[in-house]
Amino acid sequence: MILACTEAGEGPPLILLHGLFGAGQNWGAIRKALAPRFRVLAPDLRNHGASPHHADMSYAAMAADVAETMDAAGIPRAAVLGHSMGGKVAMTLALARPDRVERLVVADIAPVRYRPTLRAYVAAMQALPLAPGLTRKAADEALAATIPEAGIRAFLLQSLRFEADPPSWRLGLAEIAAAMPAIEDFTAAPGATFGGPTLVMAGARSPYIRAEHHEAFRALFPRADFATVADAGHWLHAENPGGFLAALEPFLGP
């Protein structure tokens, strides 16, 4: 499918892929900083933002969406940066279609299976009563019983349309819930590798990329370099955008 997409800037193309429960708008500050030198596209992945919903949330399908969206934008090849779930989409695209990826950036995710810790978020969102007149404050209080972190609740509630009455989710929650086992996993085709320049960025306070994951990266991405963004957890590009850009921009080049 062709994805809903925001675009800014001119120059070499750069694709920014958001994580689970996010949207292209999450890259706002990073997109603005890079737009003077790059043509930056930030799509909403399927079942997110303004993009269509679909039952298939395999990484192969989501990577094919990105390639089709690049075709629609007239982009044969681009630098591709993905965070979290978007990082797995970016890795899948690079491994399946290395001709489409000029260089790869993977932000705080490894090519491994993760524990099902985020399923509780999906269940909490599905359980939220979407009654007429529901306010953001009431929705936040309802989620708090399951999700104690205020910042995570605020992030999730960005996808709830309060302008509708009753409010409704932009996310395809049923599709996401059914696909969580596939989203948590990562499988590369036997023998697949991406030989292009690759930068793996980890948040210093994040547990998502560990030292033992470096071997898995190098097996698939032999030119992988590793960088750590200080004073940042999993949402490293939002928590320390300056540090994120300081590591990213030299890799992207002039």
N, C-alpha and C positions, 0 to 999 in steps of 0.2 A: 504494500500500500504506500501511497505518497503521504508523508507525514505533515501535519501542521508545523510550521517553522517560522521563527523570527530570524531576520537577517540584518546585518549592519556591516558597514565598511567596504573597502575595496582592497584588492591585492590577492596574494595566494590564498586559496580556500582553506578554511579551518572549520571542522565540524565538532560541536560540543554536545556530548550525550549525557543526560542527567541520570540520576539513580532512581531506585524504586520509590514510588509515591511522589516523585518530583515532576518537574516540567521544564521546558526550555527556559522559562523565565528565571529559574534558579541561577542561571549563569549571568544575570544582568550586569553585575559589576565587572566580572571578568570579560564579558563580551565588549563592554564599553572601553575597557583598557586596551583590548587587542584590536578593536575596529580601526584605529588609525593606520595599522600596518597589514591587516588581513581582511578578507571577506569572510566574516564569521556567521555561520549558520547554527542555530540552536533548535533542533526539532523536538517536538513532543513525541516520545516513543509511544507505540500502540498501547491502548488502554490508559493513557495518561494525557492530561491537558486537553487540547482541542482536537487531538488525533482520533481516528475511528477506534472502535472496540472490536476485538476479535478473540476467539477462544484460544487460538494458538499463540502462546507466548514463549515458544522455544527461542533460543538465541539465534538459531539459523534463520528463523522467520524475521526476527527483529533486525538482524544484520542485513537481510534482503531488503527490508523497508528502507534502511539508510541508503543502500545502493540505489534503490529506485528513486528516492528523494534527491539524491545527487544527480541522477539522470535528468530529473525534471528541472533541476536548477542549472543544467548544462555544465556539470562538474565531473570530469572524467577521473580525477585523482585529487586527494586532499590529505592534509594532516588531520588525524582523528584523535580526539581527546574524550575519554569516557570516565565518569565517576561511578563507583560502586556498580550497580547493575549495568549502567551505561558503559562501564569499563569492560565488563564481560561481553557486551554487544560489540564494542570496539575491537576487542581481541578476536572475537569470532569473525568479524568482517576481515580483519587483517590476515587471519589464517586461511579463510575460504577464498578471499578475493584480494590477494596481495597487490594486484595491479591497481586497485582502487585506493590504496593507502600509501601515501608518500612517507609519512612517519607516524608513529603511534605513541600516545600518552595514556597510561593507565593510572588512575587516581584512586588509591586506597581500596583496592580489591585484588585478590589473587586468583589464578586459574584453578581453583579448588572448590570442593563442596563445603558449604558453611552450615552450621547448626540452624535448626528452624526457629530461631529466636524472634524473627519478625512476624511470624504467623499471628502472634497475639495482637499486633497492631491491626492487621486485617480484620480479625474477629471483633475487635473493639469498634472499628469504624462501621462494620456491618451491623453491629448491635445498636448503634446510635439511633434513637428514635427521631426520624426526620419529620417532625410535626410542624404544621403551619405556625409561624411566629417564632420558631426556634432561633435563639440569638447565639452569637459567637461565644458569649460568656457561658451560656447554659451548655452549649456543645462542649466547650473546654472542660467544664466541671464534670460532665458525663464521662468524658474520656479519662479524666484524672484518676479514676479508680483503678484503671488498668495501666495507664501510661503516666507515671509520676513526673516525668521530665517535661517542664513547661515548654522548653524550646522545641522538643519533638512534637508536642501537641500543636503548637503554633504552625510548625512545618506541615503537618498533616491537614490542618484546617484550611490551609491555602487552597486545597482542592475541593472544598465544599462551597457550592454556589449559594451564598446567603441572599443574593439578589432574587433568587427564585422563592416561591412560596407554595408548598414547603421547600426548604433547601434540598439540593440534590448534589451528589458527588460527580465531579468530572471524571474521576477514576472509574475504570471498569472493575469494580471490586469483586464481583463474582468470578470474572475471568482471572483476575490476579490471585484470588484465593485458591482456585483450582490449579493454578500453574505454579504455586510456591515450590513444590519439589523440584521442578525444572529450573526455576529462578535461583534456588539455593545451590544448584549443581553447576558443573562446567565440564564439558567433554569436548576434546579436540579430535578431529579425524586422525586415524593412525598415520604417523609420519608427517603430519602437517607442521610447517614452521613458517614464521615470517622473518625474513632476513633484513628488513628495513630498520632504520634507527628507532629505538624504543626507549622511552623514559617511564620508569615506574616510580610514582610519588606516593609516599606514605605520610600520614599524620603522626607526629611524634607521640601523641597520647592515644593513638588508635591501635586496637588489637588485630585489625583486619589483615595486615601484611606482617608476617613474622619472618625471622631469619631462615627458617626451614622452607619457606615458600620460594626463596630465591632460586633454588635448583629447578623447581617447576617452571618458573619464568624462563630460565636460560635454556631449558629443553625445547621450549616453543619459540622463544624470541632470543636467539643467540647474541644479538647486539644490545641486549637490555642493559641500561644503566639505572642506578637506584638513587633516589633522593629522598630526604626526610624534611618535612615542613615543620618547623618548630612551633610550639604554642598552638597546636591544632590537633583535633581529634579526627573523627571519620569525615566530617564535613569540612575538610581542610581548606577548600577554596573559599568558603564563607567565613570560617573562623579566623583565618590569617591570609587574606587575599594578597597582601604585600609579599609575604614569604612564598606563597604559591606562585605568584608571577615571577619572583626573583629566580626560582628554580626552573620555571617553564620557559620564559622568554629566550634565554640563551640556547635552549634546545631547539626551539622553533626557528631560530636564525633571524637574519636581518629582514 
